[in-house]
Amino acid sequence: MDLKKYELQNEKAELKINGQVYEFPILEGSKGERVIDISSLRKRTGCVTLDYGYMNTGSCASAITYLDGEKGILNYRGYSITDLADNCQFVEVAYLLINGCLPTMGELGNFKVLMNKYSLMHEDMIHFFDRFPPDSPPMSILSSIVNALSVFYPEMINNPMEKIDKMAARLLSKVRTIAAFSYKKSMGQPLVYPRHDYSYCANFLNMMFDSPVAPYEVDPVIVNALDKLLILHADHEQNCSTSTVRLVGSAHVNLYASISAGISALWGPLHGGANQAVMQMLERIYLEGGNFKKYIEKAKDRNDPFRLVGFGHRVYKTHDPRSRIIKKVCDEVLTTLNCHDPLLDIAKEIEEVALHDDYFLERNLYPNVDFYSGIIYKAIGIPDDMFTVMFALGRLPGWIAQWKEMWDDDNWRIGRPRQLYVGPAKRRFMPIDKRTVCDERFS
């Protein structure tokens, strides 16, 4: 990627250190956002920046996802998330993210053929599930088995970009199968293999819920809901897990291992566990008598540490554009299934209050995608500990696209953040028989 064409010729950023002025280029992206290119900062000044959480630091230039938190905009490859969710299947959006354009009928057909071809797991890998303890977290199983895929399918080791289409189809298809198998194993039920005549999402639902004694009937409303959920989670710029995929991949680690690392990052409760936390919050309210108004007031009390999970967003300072789409889907699912679950009833009551309460409106604390996705997953029968697995399934094409883009980038460098050292400047070595306890020495 030639960054020179994004450089503003008539504007520079100036940094003054000890009377010396240094100029740095300002780059402007295709949507008008500006960055200061400080890649030569340390070489020229001897200084580095300190930016906890990298909240003001761009790690790459990317053509995949555009996000504007102030205006509530989310685009994949230039397409509005609303247009994609309203008009596309998840597999189309996966193709778009990975290849840069929406597929033609022929391209989509070929992609589906590849995905069907690679949907089965190597039979030897199925024994892996037997070696995990019965109560193993599904995300741990998913991360481990995805990492092991490189051993069973090593053809991308030498020239990964040559096989990227095959690898993308294999990952998208097999991760779906791994996720469903991990659930079946946790339930002690026989595995259900993928079918060639089902769509991507219908296949997953069937593998999850079909049984020899209770055949699963695929409901198009539920399939549509899952399609949209996966689309809405497919990419979200340089978040924690995506940055992890890029950082691990920057060492020229294979795609499987990089995705495995991303799954582990997503596992964190501050990242992919938010929708599961929503259901845990609702469970807590239910067990305490269902008095949701009490918790609304607790959320408003600045001296109370309690916060309503699933409201507001770290990036979006207005409506999360994904939540507008998924709220409609949530209503359709609950109506279709005619759900009578006390947790879902509490969720609807809290949503109604938050959407009309000045406290929440003034602070832009709208229900976000995690709030609604947890409700939908609960309604269709997916257990809480599988919620983050569903997130990973949706985010997979974004991870693949980001990894691929990094490998294609001429500006690639192995990730190596700097630090500000604040430890002891110099210490005198003491023989072991002269040392006091560590706490005394360090203080």
C-alpha positions as CSV (number, residue, x, y, z in Angstrom):
1,M,0.0,0.0,0.0
2,D,1.5,3.3,-1.1
3,L,0.9,5.7,1.8
4,K,2.5,8.6,-0.1
5,K,-0.7,9.3,-2.0
6,Y,-2.6,9.9,1.2
7,E,0.0,12.5,2.5
8,L,-1.1,16.1,2.6
9,Q,1.5,18.2,0.8
10,N,0.7,21.6,2.4
11,E,0.2,20.5,6.0
12,K,2.7,19.1,8.5
13,A,2.6,18.4,12.2
14,E,5.3,20.1,14.3
15,L,6.8,18.7,17.5
16,K,9.1,20.9,19.5
17,I,11.7,19.3,21.8
18,N,14.3,21.4,23.6
19,G,13.9,24.2,21.0
20,Q,14.3,21.8,18.1
21,V,11.3,21.6,15.8
22,Y,10.5,18.4,14.0
23,E,8.0,18.0,11.2
24,F,5.9,14.9,10.6
25,P,3.6,14.1,7.6
26,I,-0.1,14.3,8.0
27,L,-2.1,11.6,6.1
28,E,-5.8,11.8,5.2
29,G,-7.9,8.7,4.7
30,S,-10.6,8.2,2.1
31,K,-13.3,9.3,4.6
32,G,-11.4,12.4,5.8
33,E,-9.9,11.1,9.0
34,R,-6.3,12.3,9.7
35,V,-3.3,10.7,11.2
36,I,0.2,11.9,12.0
37,D,2.8,9.6,10.6
38,I,5.4,9.3,13.5
39,S,7.1,6.2,12.1
40,S,10.4,8.1,12.1
41,L,9.9,9.7,15.6
42,R,12.4,7.6,17.5
43,K,15.0,7.7,14.8
44,R,14.9,11.5,14.6
45,T,14.2,12.5,18.2
46,G,15.2,9.6,20.4
47,C,11.7,9.6,21.9
48,V,8.7,7.3,21.6
49,T,5.1,7.9,22.4
50,L,3.2,6.5,25.4
51,D,-0.4,5.5,24.7
52,Y,-2.0,3.0,27.0
53,G,-4.5,0.8,25.2
54,Y,-3.3,2.4,21.8
55,M,-6.4,4.6,21.9
56,N,-4.6,7.3,19.9
57,T,-2.3,5.1,17.9
58,G,-3.0,3.7,14.4
59,S,-1.2,0.4,13.9
60,C,-1.9,0.1,10.1
61,A,-3.6,1.5,7.1
62,S,-6.6,-0.7,6.2
63,A,-9.2,-0.8,3.4
64,I,-11.5,-3.2,5.1
65,T,-13.8,-1.5,7.7
66,Y,-14.7,2.1,8.3
67,L,-16.1,3.1,11.7
68,D,-17.2,6.6,12.9
69,G,-18.2,6.4,16.5
70,E,-19.5,10.0,16.8
71,K,-21.8,9.6,13.8
72,G,-22.7,5.9,14.3
73,I,-21.4,4.7,11.0
74,L,-20.1,1.2,10.2
75,N,-19.1,0.2,6.6
76,Y,-17.5,-2.9,5.3
77,R,-15.4,-2.3,2.1
78,G,-17.4,0.9,1.5
79,Y,-20.8,-0.7,1.9
80,S,-23.2,0.4,4.7
81,I,-23.8,-2.3,7.3
82,T,-27.5,-1.6,6.9
83,D,-27.5,-2.4,3.2
84,L,-25.4,-5.6,3.8
85,A,-27.6,-6.8,6.6
86,D,-30.8,-6.1,4.7
87,N,-29.8,-7.7,1.4
88,C,-27.0,-10.2,1.9
89,Q,-26.3,-13.6,3.4
90,F,-23.4,-14.0,5.8
91,V,-21.4,-16.0,3.2
92,E,-21.7,-13.1,0.7
93,V,-20.4,-10.6,3.4
94,A,-17.6,-13.0,4.3
95,Y,-16.6,-13.1,0.6
96,L,-16.7,-9.3,0.4
97,L,-14.4,-8.9,3.5
98,I,-11.9,-11.4,2.3
99,N,-11.8,-10.6,-1.4
100,G,-12.7,-6.9,-1.4
101,C,-15.9,-7.1,-3.6
102,L,-19.3,-8.6,-3.4
103,P,-19.5,-11.9,-5.3
104,T,-21.3,-12.5,-8.6
105,M,-23.7,-15.5,-8.7
106,G,-20.9,-17.6,-10.1
107,E,-18.3,-16.5,-7.6
108,L,-20.7,-17.1,-4.7
109,G,-21.6,-20.5,-6.1
110,N,-17.9,-21.5,-6.3
111,F,-17.2,-20.2,-2.8
112,K,-20.1,-22.3,-1.5
113,V,-18.8,-25.3,-3.3
114,L,-15.5,-24.9,-1.6
115,M,-17.1,-24.4,1.8
116,N,-19.2,-27.5,1.4
117,K,-16.1,-29.5,0.3
118,Y,-14.2,-28.5,3.4
119,S,-17.0,-28.6,5.9
120,L,-16.1,-32.0,7.4
121,M,-13.4,-32.3,10.1
122,H,-10.7,-34.9,9.8
123,E,-12.1,-37.9,11.6
124,D,-8.9,-38.1,13.8
125,M,-9.6,-34.6,15.1
126,I,-13.0,-35.7,16.5
127,H,-11.1,-37.7,19.2
128,F,-9.7,-34.3,20.4
129,F,-13.1,-33.5,21.9
130,D,-12.9,-36.7,24.1
131,R,-9.8,-35.4,25.8
132,F,-11.2,-32.2,27.1
133,P,-12.9,-32.4,30.6
134,P,-16.7,-32.3,30.2
135,D,-17.0,-28.8,31.6
136,S,-14.3,-27.3,29.4
137,P,-15.2,-23.7,28.2
138,P,-16.2,-23.9,24.5
139,M,-13.8,-21.0,23.6
140,S,-10.8,-23.0,25.0
141,I,-11.8,-26.0,22.9
142,L,-12.3,-23.8,19.8
143,S,-8.9,-22.0,20.2
144,S,-7.1,-25.3,20.7
145,I,-8.6,-27.2,17.8
146,V,-8.3,-24.2,15.3
147,N,-4.6,-24.1,16.2
148,A,-4.3,-27.8,15.5
149,L,-5.8,-27.4,12.0
150,S,-2.3,-26.4,10.7
151,V,-1.0,-29.9,11.5
152,F,-3.8,-31.6,9.6
153,Y,-3.8,-29.1,6.7
154,P,-0.2,-28.0,6.3
155,E,-0.4,-27.0,2.6
156,M,-0.4,-23.3,3.3
157,I,2.9,-23.3,5.3
158,N,5.2,-22.6,2.3
159,N,3.2,-20.1,0.3
160,P,0.1,-19.1,2.3
161,M,-1.2,-16.4,-0.1
162,E,-1.4,-18.9,-2.9
163,K,-3.8,-21.0,-0.9
164,I,-5.7,-18.3,0.8
165,D,-9.1,-18.9,-0.9
166,K,-9.0,-22.6,0.1
167,M,-7.9,-21.7,3.7
168,A,-10.6,-19.1,4.1
169,A,-13.3,-21.5,2.9
170,R,-11.9,-24.3,5.1
171,L,-11.7,-22.1,8.2
172,L,-15.2,-20.6,7.8
173,S,-16.7,-24.0,7.3
174,K,-14.7,-26.0,9.8
175,V,-15.0,-23.5,12.7
176,R,-18.8,-23.8,12.3
177,T,-18.5,-27.5,12.6
178,I,-16.0,-27.4,15.5
179,A,-18.4,-25.0,17.4
180,A,-21.4,-27.3,16.9
181,F,-19.4,-30.4,17.8
182,S,-18.1,-28.9,21.0
183,Y,-21.7,-28.2,22.0
184,K,-22.9,-31.7,21.2
185,K,-20.0,-33.2,23.2
186,S,-20.8,-31.0,26.2
187,M,-24.4,-32.3,26.1
188,G,-23.3,-35.9,25.7
189,Q,-25.2,-36.2,22.4
190,P,-24.2,-37.8,19.1
191,L,-22.5,-35.5,16.6
192,V,-24.5,-34.2,13.7
193,Y,-22.6,-33.8,10.5
194,P,-23.0,-30.9,8.0
195,R,-25.4,-31.3,5.1
196,H,-24.7,-30.2,1.5
197,D,-28.3,-29.1,1.0
198,Y,-28.4,-26.5,3.8
199,S,-27.2,-22.9,3.9
200,Y,-24.4,-21.9,6.1
201,C,-26.6,-20.8,9.0
202,A,-29.2,-23.5,8.6
203,N,-26.4,-26.1,8.7
204,F,-25.1,-24.7,11.9
205,L,-28.5,-24.7,13.6
206,N,-29.1,-28.3,12.4
207,M,-25.7,-29.5,13.7
208,M,-26.5,-27.8,17.1
209,F,-30.0,-29.0,17.7
210,D,-30.9,-32.0,15.5
211,S,-31.2,-35.3,17.4
212,P,-32.1,-38.9,16.4
213,V,-35.1,-38.7,18.8
214,A,-36.1,-35.1,18.1
215,P,-35.4,-34.0,14.5
216,Y,-34.8,-30.2,14.2
217,E,-37.0,-28.2,11.9
218,V,-35.1,-25.3,10.4
219,D,-37.1,-22.1,10.8
220,P,-36.3,-19.4,8.1
221,V,-36.9,-16.6,10.7
222,I,-34.2,-18.1,12.9
223,V,-31.9,-18.7,10.0
224,N,-32.4,-15.0,8.9
225,A,-31.7,-13.8,12.5
226,L,-28.4,-15.8,12.7
227,D,-27.4,-14.6,9.3
228,K,-27.8,-11.0,10.4
229,L,-26.1,-11.5,13.7
230,L,-23.0,-13.0,12.0
231,I,-22.9,-10.1,9.5
232,L,-23.1,-7.5,12.2
233,H,-20.2,-9.1,14.0
234,A,-18.1,-9.8,10.9
235,D,-15.5,-7.1,11.4
236,H,-15.1,-4.0,13.6
237,E,-11.8,-2.3,12.7
238,Q,-8.7,-2.7,15.0
239,N,-10.3,-4.1,18.1
240,C,-8.5,-6.3,20.7
241,S,-8.9,-9.6,18.9
242,T,-8.3,-8.2,15.4
243,S,-5.2,-6.5,16.6
244,T,-4.1,-9.7,18.2
245,V,-4.5,-11.6,14.9
246,R,-2.5,-8.9,13.1
247,L,0.2,-8.8,15.8
248,V,0.6,-12.6,15.9
249,G,0.5,-12.8,12.2
250,S,3.1,-10.1,11.8
251,A,5.7,-12.7,12.9
252,H,4.6,-14.6,9.8
253,V,2.7,-17.1,11.9
254,N,0.3,-19.2,9.8
255,L,-3.4,-18.2,9.5
256,Y,-4.7,-21.0,11.8
257,A,-2.4,-20.0,14.7
258,S,-3.2,-16.3,14.2
259,I,-6.9,-17.0,14.3
260,S,-6.5,-19.2,17.4
261,A,-4.8,-16.2,19.1
262,G,-7.7,-14.0,18.1
263,I,-10.2,-16.4,19.6
264,S,-8.3,-16.4,22.9
265,A,-8.4,-12.5,22.9
266,L,-12.1,-12.5,22.1
267,W,-12.6,-14.9,25.1
268,G,-12.0,-12.0,27.5
269,P,-15.0,-10.7,29.3
270,L,-14.2,-7.1,28.4
271,H,-14.3,-8.0,24.7
272,G,-16.4,-10.9,23.4
273,G,-18.1,-11.8,26.7
274,A,-20.4,-8.8,26.8
275,N,-23.5,-10.6,25.6
276,Q,-23.0,-13.4,28.0
277,A,-22.6,-10.8,30.8
278,V,-26.0,-9.4,29.8
279,M,-27.7,-12.7,30.5
280,Q,-25.8,-13.1,33.8
281,M,-27.1,-9.6,34.8
282,L,-30.6,-10.5,33.9
283,E,-30.3,-13.8,35.9
284,R,-29.1,-11.8,38.9
285,I,-32.1,-9.5,38.7
286,Y,-34.5,-12.4,38.3
287,L,-33.0,-14.2,41.3
288,E,-33.5,-11.1,43.4
289,G,-37.2,-10.9,42.7
290,G,-37.1,-9.4,39.2
291,N,-37.1,-5.8,40.5
292,F,-35.4,-4.3,37.5
293,K,-36.4,-0.8,38.6
294,K,-34.0,-1.1,41.5
295,Y,-31.2,-1.8,39.1
296,I,-32.1,1.1,36.9
297,E,-31.7,3.4,39.9
298,K,-28.4,1.7,40.9
299,A,-27.1,2.4,37.4
300,K,-28.0,6.1,37.8
301,D,-26.2,6.3,41.1
302,R,-22.7,7.6,40.5
303,N,-21.6,6.2,43.9
304,D,-22.8,2.7,43.0
305,P,-20.4,0.5,41.0
306,F,-23.2,-1.3,39.3
307,R,-23.5,-0.7,35.5
308,L,-26.2,-1.9,33.2
309,V,-24.4,-4.3,30.8
310,G,-25.3,-4.0,27.1
311,F,-25.9,-0.3,27.1
312,G,-23.6,2.3,25.5
313,H,-20.4,1.5,23.7
314,R,-16.7,2.4,24.0
315,V,-16.5,3.5,20.4
316,Y,-20.0,4.6,19.5
317,K,-21.1,7.9,21.1
318,T,-24.6,7.7,19.6
319,H,-26.7,4.7,18.5
320,D,-24.6,1.6,17.7
321,P,-25.7,1.2,14.0
322,R,-25.8,-2.5,14.5
323,S,-28.3,-2.3,17.4
324,R,-31.0,-0.7,15.2
325,I,-30.8,-3.6,12.8
326,I,-30.7,-6.3,15.5
327,K,-33.5,-4.9,17.6
328,K,-35.9,-5.5,14.7
329,V,-34.6,-9.0,14.3
330,C,-34.9,-9.6,18.1
331,D,-38.6,-8.6,18.0
332,E,-39.2,-11.0,15.0
333,V,-37.6,-13.9,16.8
334,L,-39.4,-13.4,20.1
335,T,-42.7,-13.1,18.2
336,T,-42.1,-16.2,16.0
337,L,-41.0,-18.3,19.0
338,N,-43.7,-16.9,21.3
339,C,-41.1,-16.9,24.1
340,H,-42.2,-16.9,27.7
341,D,-38.9,-16.6,29.5
342,P,-38.7,-14.4,32.6
343,L,-35.2,-13.3,31.7
344,L,-36.4,-12.1,28.3
345,D,-39.3,-10.3,30.0
346,I,-36.9,-8.5,32.3
347,A,-34.8,-7.5,29.3
348,K,-37.7,-6.0,27.4
349,E,-38.7,-4.0,30.5
350,I,-35.2,-2.6,30.9
351,E,-35.0,-1.8,27.2
352,E,-38.3,0.1,27.3
353,V,-37.2,2.2,30.3
354,A,-33.7,2.9,28.8
355,L,-35.1,4.0,25.5
356,H,-37.3,6.7,27.1
357,D,-35.4,7.7,30.3
358,D,-33.6,11.1,30.0
359,Y,-30.7,9.8,32.1
360,F,-29.8,7.2,29.4
361,L,-30.7,9.4,26.4
362,E,-28.6,12.3,27.6
363,R,-25.6,10.0,28.0
364,N,-26.1,8.1,24.8
365,L,-26.6,4.8,26.8
366,Y,-28.7,3.0,24.2
367,P,-29.0,-0.7,24.1
368,N,-26.1,-2.1,22.0
369,V,-25.7,-5.1,19.8
370,D,-24.5,-7.2,22.8
371,F,-27.8,-6.6,24.6
372,Y,-30.0,-7.8,21.7
373,S,-27.7,-10.6,20.6
374,G,-27.7,-12.2,24.0
375,I,-31.5,-12.1,24.0
376,I,-31.7,-13.7,20.6
377,Y,-29.3,-16.5,21.4
378,K,-31.1,-17.2,24.6
379,A,-34.4,-17.4,22.7
380,I,-33.2,-19.8,20.1
381,G,-31.7,-22.2,22.6
382,I,-28.0,-21.4,22.5
383,P,-26.5,-21.7,26.0
384,D,-24.7,-18.8,27.6
385,D,-21.2,-20.3,27.4
386,M,-21.6,-20.6,23.6
387,F,-22.4,-16.9,23.1
388,T,-18.7,-15.9,22.6
389,V,-18.3,-18.8,20.3
390,M,-21.0,-17.3,18.2
391,F,-19.2,-14.0,18.2
392,A,-16.0,-15.8,17.0
393,L,-18.0,-17.5,14.2
394,G,-19.2,-14.1,13.0
395,R,-15.8,-12.3,13.4
396,L,-13.9,-15.0,11.5
397,P,-14.1,-13.5,8.0
398,G,-12.9,-10.2,9.4
399,W,-9.9,-11.8,11.0
400,I,-9.1,-13.6,7.8
401,A,-9.4,-10.4,5.8
402,Q,-7.2,-8.5,8.2
403,W,-4.5,-11.2,8.2
404,K,-4.6,-11.3,4.4
405,E,-4.3,-7.6,4.1
406,M,-1.4,-7.5,6.5
407,W,0.5,-10.1,4.5
408,D,-0.2,-8.1,1.2
409,D,1.0,-4.8,2.7
410,D,4.4,-3.5,1.5
411,N,4.7,-1.5,4.8
412,W,4.5,-4.7,6.9
413,R,6.7,-4.8,10.0
414,I,6.7,-7.3,12.8
415,G,4.8,-5.9,15.7
416,R,7.1,-4.5,18.4
417,P,5.6,-1.9,20.7
418,R,7.9,0.3,22.8
419,Q,7.6,1.1,26.5
420,L,8.6,3.6,29.2
421,Y,10.9,1.8,31.6
422,V,10.2,2.8,35.3
423,G,12.1,0.0,37.1
424,P,15.3,0.3,39.2
425,A,18.1,2.2,37.4
426,K,20.9,0.1,38.7
427,R,21.2,-2.4,41.5
428,R,24.1,-4.1,43.2
429,F,24.2,-7.8,43.0
430,M,24.1,-9.7,46.3
431,P,25.2,-13.3,46.8
432,I,22.3,-15.5,47.9
433,D,23.4,-15.8,51.5
434,K,23.4,-12.0,51.9
435,R,19.9,-11.3,50.5
436,T,16.9,-10.2,52.5
437,V,13.3,-11.0,51.5
438,C,12.3,-9.7,48.1
439,D,9.7,-7.2,49.3
440,E,12.4,-5.4,51.5
441,R,14.9,-5.3,48.7
442,F,12.5,-4.0,46.1
443,S,11.2,-1.3,48.3
